[in-house]
């Protein structure tokens, strides 16, 4: 404790009396660099050039000065690490060099061999380093640095030099299974310290990155419109400012409670940037919670509460898993892929499509698990579950239909279900016979009407639970046509809008009608 205090005092006085600009120093604090991109919730805010070989320190500093105003501290840290490895290798190989003018393809090949041996099976790290090196060589060439290589970057590094990427599988994108999520939600009140509970609530509700949740500001993060509540914030990775997503009244109430507490305790001295999830005292005063603390306490909670996966193992959680889970959930509930992309603030649709791929794989796995236990469908007569004999099923269409019937947007028709896309107009969808003057029905059809009304109400209730407003609206319109007809039939009347007069033809009309 005393050592840390003395070290902080030393660094304070050193910084206070050091009149050099940040770029002249060997250790940069990005918080002192105007225009530098960094997140307050991160502890990583230092770029240390001391380990860069002396002859190349000026080159490294000039390059990072160019990068720091354009890229995040995370990317600049990776730049410095990769460049440091490369320049250290060159310095050991050519101690007299103080520029890269004489760099050759042979030097690159030898570095790649050494680098490959050093990192061995760490393919993602190796790939990141080589990409960073290529960008470095391309940029110093483009910026016309006097100490840049005489050879162009494309003659030094070839595409064959990059490690072959590993094909990503479903397991590479960690999402939270429904059973695990249910356990978390049931026991979330036991998460310690309690200040992290609202963070998890918002991760679950929005699917935002933890960094974007921690950067929310209490003075503008909650918005209420005639349509309902929205969470509003900036998505830093893709630079989407004032991004907002809808949230429920319950989630809004949680956020409102945090806002009232934090606003009351905040002032210019302990929360000048008006963070919603802020540390009001201590070393991190005025900064958001550290996302590593959130993850560490979340996994402690998982172990203490014995949150288990389907195999009976304790489920290891990462903050980002909530994001993947939300993406899958939105697709599973039928949201348009472009809308999911906008919700998640993805820069491209490719990332969104990966969630759809996970859904396909997960759905197949769930189907296979279900077949082991037996498949059931609801008998239309007695409304009881009836087991399906799998030996009678020639293909998976029956199982697929059972899924579609209860999960997708559907409108019940007289002889089946309409499954058209929501945006595709169809004037005949909502059973036009019910409003046709030539449609006639009698009390003998009461059982069919009762069954149809029951089915339509079931679809409406499911639509409400899933938030499918179009689904509810169309089936509600159908219900409003069915119920009055049924009431009329129950009194012994015949339903025919044209009436007796409409049923009586003259001979010419009767022949034509036939």
WOPELIN-V175820 format. One record per residue. N is the residue number from 0. BURIAL is # if it has 24 or more other C-alpha atoms within 12 Angstrom, else .. Layout:
# WOPELIN-V175820
n: {N | N}
burial: {BURIAL | BURIAL}
This chain:
# WOPELIN-V175820
n: {0 | 1 | 2 | 3 | 4 | 5 | 6 | 7 | 8 | 9 | 10 | 11 | 12 | 13 | 14 | 15 | 16 | 17 | 18 | 19 | 20 | 21 | 22 | 23 | 24 | 25 | 26 | 27 | 28 | 29 | 30 | 31 | 32 | 33 | 34 | 35 | 36 | 37 | 38 | 39 | 40 | 41 | 42 | 43 | 44 | 45 | 46 | 47 | 48 | 49 | 50 | 51 | 52 | 53 | 54 | 55 | 56 | 57 | 58 | 59 | 60 | 61 | 62 | 63 | 64 | 65 | 66 | 67 | 68 | 69 | 70 | 71 | 72 | 73 | 74 | 75 | 76 | 77 | 78 | 79 | 80 | 81 | 82 | 83 | 84 | 85 | 86 | 87 | 88 | 89 | 90 | 91 | 92 | 93 | 94 | 95 | 96 | 97 | 98 | 99 | 100 | 101 | 102 | 103 | 104 | 105 | 106 | 107 | 108 | 109 | 110 | 111 | 112 | 113 | 114 | 115 | 116 | 117 | 118 | 119 | 120 | 121 | 122 | 123 | 124 | 125 | 126 | 127 | 128 | 129 | 130 | 131 | 132 | 133 | 134 | 135 | 136 | 137 | 138 | 139 | 140 | 141 | 142 | 143 | 144 | 145 | 146 | 147 | 148 | 149 | 150 | 151 | 152 | 153 | 154 | 155 | 156 | 157 | 158 | 159 | 160 | 161 | 162 | 163 | 164 | 165 | 166 | 167 | 168 | 169 | 170 | 171 | 172 | 173 | 174 | 175 | 176 | 177 | 178 | 179 | 180 | 181 | 182 | 183 | 184 | 185 | 186 | 187 | 188 | 189 | 190 | 191 | 192 | 193 | 194 | 195 | 196 | 197 | 198 | 199 | 200 | 201 | 202 | 203 | 204 | 205 | 206 | 207 | 208 | 209 | 210 | 211 | 212 | 213 | 214 | 215 | 216 | 217 | 218 | 219 | 220 | 221 | 222 | 223 | 224 | 225 | 226 | 227 | 228 | 229 | 230 | 231 | 232 | 233 | 234 | 235 | 236 | 237 | 238 | 239 | 240 | 241 | 242 | 243 | 244 | 245 | 246 | 247 | 248 | 249 | 250 | 251 | 252 | 253 | 254 | 255 | 256 | 257 | 258 | 259 | 260 | 261 | 262 | 263 | 264 | 265 | 266 | 267 | 268 | 269 | 270 | 271 | 272 | 273 | 274 | 275 | 276 | 277 | 278 | 279 | 280 | 281 | 282 | 283 | 284 | 285 | 286 | 287 | 288 | 289 | 290 | 291 | 292 | 293 | 294 | 295 | 296 | 297 | 298 | 299 | 300 | 301 | 302 | 303 | 304 | 305 | 306 | 307 | 308 | 309 | 310 | 311 | 312 | 313 | 314 | 315 | 316 | 317 | 318 | 319 | 320 | 321 | 322 | 323 | 324 | 325 | 326 | 327 | 328 | 329 | 330 | 331 | 332 | 333 | 334 | 335 | 336 | 337 | 338 | 339 | 340 | 341 | 342 | 343 | 344 | 345 | 346 | 347 | 348 | 349 | 350 | 351 | 352 | 353 | 354 | 355 | 356 | 357 | 358 | 359 | 360 | 361 | 362 | 363 | 364 | 365 | 366 | 367 | 368 | 369 | 370 | 371 | 372 | 373 | 374 | 375 | 376 | 377 | 378 | 379 | 380 | 381 | 382 | 383 | 384 | 385 | 386 | 387 | 388 | 389 | 390 | 391 | 392 | 393 | 394 | 395 | 396 | 397 | 398 | 399 | 400 | 401 | 402 | 403 | 404 | 405 | 406 | 407 | 408 | 409 | 410 | 411 | 412 | 413 | 414 | 415 | 416 | 417 | 418 | 419 | 420 | 421 | 422 | 423 | 424 | 425 | 426 | 427 | 428 | 429 | 430 | 431 | 432 | 433 | 434 | 435 | 436 | 437 | 438 | 439 | 440 | 441 | 442 | 443 | 444 | 445 | 446 | 447 | 448 | 449 | 450 | 451 | 452 | 453 | 454 | 455 | 456 | 457 | 458 | 459 | 460 | 461 | 462 | 463 | 464 | 465 | 466 | 467 | 468 | 469 | 470 | 471 | 472 | 473 | 474 | 475 | 476 | 477 | 478 | 479 | 480 | 481 | 482 | 483 | 484 | 485 | 486 | 487 | 488 | 489 | 490 | 491 | 492 | 493 | 494 | 495 | 496 | 497 | 498 | 499 | 500 | 501 | 502 | 503 | 504 | 505 | 506 | 507 | 508 | 509 | 510 | 511 | 512 | 513}
burial: {. | . | . | . | . | . | . | . | . | . | . | . | . | . | . | . | . | . | . | . | . | # | # | . | # | . | # | # | # | # | . | . | # | . | . | # | # | # | # | # | # | # | . | # | # | # | # | # | # | . | . | # | # | . | # | # | # | # | # | # | # | # | # | # | # | . | # | # | . | . | # | # | # | # | # | # | # | # | # | # | # | # | # | # | # | # | # | # | # | # | # | . | . | . | . | . | . | # | # | # | . | . | # | . | . | . | # | # | # | . | # | # | . | . | # | # | . | . | . | . | . | . | . | . | . | # | # | # | # | # | # | # | # | # | # | # | # | # | # | # | # | . | . | . | . | . | # | # | # | . | . | # | # | . | . | # | # | . | . | . | # | # | # | . | . | . | . | . | . | . | . | . | # | # | # | # | # | . | . | # | # | . | # | # | # | . | . | # | . | . | # | # | . | . | # | # | # | # | # | # | # | # | # | # | # | # | # | # | # | # | # | # | # | # | # | # | # | # | # | # | # | # | # | . | . | . | . | . | # | # | # | # | # | # | # | # | # | . | . | . | . | . | # | # | # | # | # | # | . | . | # | # | . | # | # | # | . | # | # | . | . | # | # | . | # | # | . | . | . | # | # | . | # | # | # | # | # | # | # | # | . | . | . | . | # | # | # | # | # | # | # | . | # | # | # | . | # | # | # | . | # | # | . | . | . | . | # | # | . | . | . | . | . | . | # | # | # | # | # | # | # | # | # | # | # | # | # | # | # | # | # | # | # | # | # | . | # | . | . | # | # | # | # | # | # | # | . | . | . | . | # | # | # | # | # | # | # | # | # | . | . | # | . | . | . | . | . | . | . | . | . | . | . | . | # | . | . | . | . | . | . | . | . | . | . | . | . | . | . | . | . | . | . | . | . | . | . | . | # | . | . | . | . | . | # | # | # | # | # | # | # | # | # | . | . | . | # | # | . | . | . | . | . | . | . | . | . | . | # | # | # | . | . | # | . | . | . | . | . | # | # | . | . | . | . | # | . | . | # | # | # | # | # | . | # | # | # | # | # | # | . | # | # | . | . | # | . | # | . | # | # | # | # | # | # | # | # | # | # | . | # | # | # | . | # | # | . | . | # | . | . | . | . | # | # | . | . | . | . | . | . | . | . | . | . | . | . | . | . | . | . | . | . | .}
